[in-house]
């Protein structure tokens, strides 16, 4: 379902009759919300972070389109640093981290008998498997804070 919506957005972002301001508003209100839905409960791997960043930069590049460089006198696309400098908005990963910290603070303020708080501090008593352990949600929150 998400892929179907993203395909529609690709067509919309290529449309030259729609202003960049409207395209950015659409990205901020719909695409970012779809990408970060329930993100406060995620544990992200390096690959997940990389894929989210790539997707976000591709959306920005579609919105901006090719940019004319006066010095080189040719058309090109913006580099990653130029994109982040131009938009001065937190990346998707930073937004997910903020959501995670907000949720953690919300759970911390809950009463002790509430289910989310009990689940957060549950101890199963089992040892973890051999090898490098997967990141737990609490590990991610510790890194974020």
C-alpha positions in Angstrom: 0.0 0.0 0.0 2.8 2.4 0.9 4.6 1.7 -2.4 1.4 2.6 -4.3 1.2 5.9 -2.5 4.9 6.6 -3.1 4.5 6.0 -6.8 1.8 8.6 -6.9 4.0 11.0 -5.1 6.8 10.4 -7.6 4.5 11.5 -10.4 3.3 14.5 -8.4 6.9 15.6 -7.6 7.9 15.5 -11.2 5.0 17.8 -12.2 6.5 21.2 -13.2 3.1 22.9 -12.7 3.1 22.4 -9.0 5.2 24.8 -6.9 8.2 23.6 -4.8 6.5 25.1 -1.7 3.5 22.9 -2.2 5.6 19.8 -2.8 7.6 20.4 0.4 4.4 20.9 2.3 3.1 17.6 1.0 6.3 15.8 1.9 6.3 17.3 5.4 2.6 16.5 6.1 2.1 13.1 4.5 5.4 11.3 3.5 7.1 12.1 6.8 4.1 11.0 8.8 3.8 7.7 6.9 7.6 7.0 7.3 7.6 7.8 11.1 4.3 6.1 12.0 4.9 4.3 15.3 8.6 4.9 15.0 9.0 5.5 18.7 8.9 1.7 19.2 11.4 0.8 16.4 15.0 -0.4 16.8 16.9 0.7 13.7 19.9 -1.1 12.2 22.5 0.7 10.2 20.9 -0.6 7.1 17.5 0.8 8.1 19.0 4.2 8.9 20.9 4.3 5.6 17.7 3.3 3.6 15.6 6.0 5.3 18.2 8.7 4.7 18.6 7.6 1.0 14.8 7.7 0.5 14.5 11.2 2.1 17.3 12.7 0.0 15.7 11.2 -3.2 12.4 12.8 -2.3 14.2 16.2 -1.8 16.0 15.8 -5.1 12.7 15.0 -6.9 11.2 18.1 -5.4 14.1 20.4 -6.4 14.8 18.9 -9.7 18.0 19.7 -11.6 19.9 22.8 -10.4 21.9 25.0 -12.7 25.5 25.7 -11.6 26.7 29.1 -12.9 30.4 28.4 -12.2 30.5 25.2 -14.3 27.7 26.4 -16.6 25.8 23.1 -16.6 22.9 21.3 -14.9 23.4 18.9 -12.0 21.9 17.5 -8.8 22.5 18.8 -5.3 25.0 16.9 -3.1 23.8 15.5 0.3 25.4 18.4 2.2 23.8 20.9 -0.1 20.4 19.3 0.5 20.7 19.4 4.3 22.1 22.9 4.2 19.2 24.1 2.1 16.4 22.7 4.1 17.7 23.1 7.7 15.1 20.5 8.9 15.8 17.5 11.1 16.3 14.4 9.1 14.0 11.4 9.3 16.5 9.6 11.7 16.6 12.6 14.0 12.8 12.8 14.0 12.6 9.1 14.9 15.1 9.7 17.7 13.1 12.6 19.1 9.9 10.5 18.9 11.6 7.7 20.8 12.8 10.0 23.5 9.3 11.6 23.8 7.8 8.2 24.2 10.4 7.1 26.8 9.6 10.3 28.8 5.9 9.6 28.6 6.4 6.0 29.9 8.6 7.2 32.7 5.9 9.6 33.9 3.3 6.7 34.0 2.2 5.1 37.2 4.0 1.9 38.1 1.0 -0.4 37.5 0.5 0.7 33.8 1.3 -2.0 31.3 3.8 0.0 29.1 5.9 0.8 32.1 5.9 -2.8 33.4 6.8 -4.1 29.9 9.7 -1.6 29.7 11.3 -3.0 32.8 10.4 -6.6 32.5 13.2 -9.1 33.1 12.8 -12.5 31.5 15.7 -14.1 33.3 17.0 -15.8 30.2 20.5 -15.3 28.9 21.0 -13.8 25.5 22.3 -15.9 22.6 25.9 -16.1 21.6 27.4 -13.6 19.2 26.8 -9.9 18.9 23.5 -9.2 20.5 20.8 -7.3 18.7 20.1 -3.8 19.9 17.2 -3.6 22.3 14.9 -0.6 22.5 16.4 0.5 25.7 19.9 0.5 24.1 18.6 2.7 21.4 17.1 5.2 23.9 20.4 5.2 25.8 22.2 6.1 22.5 19.6 8.8 21.7 19.8 10.5 25.1 
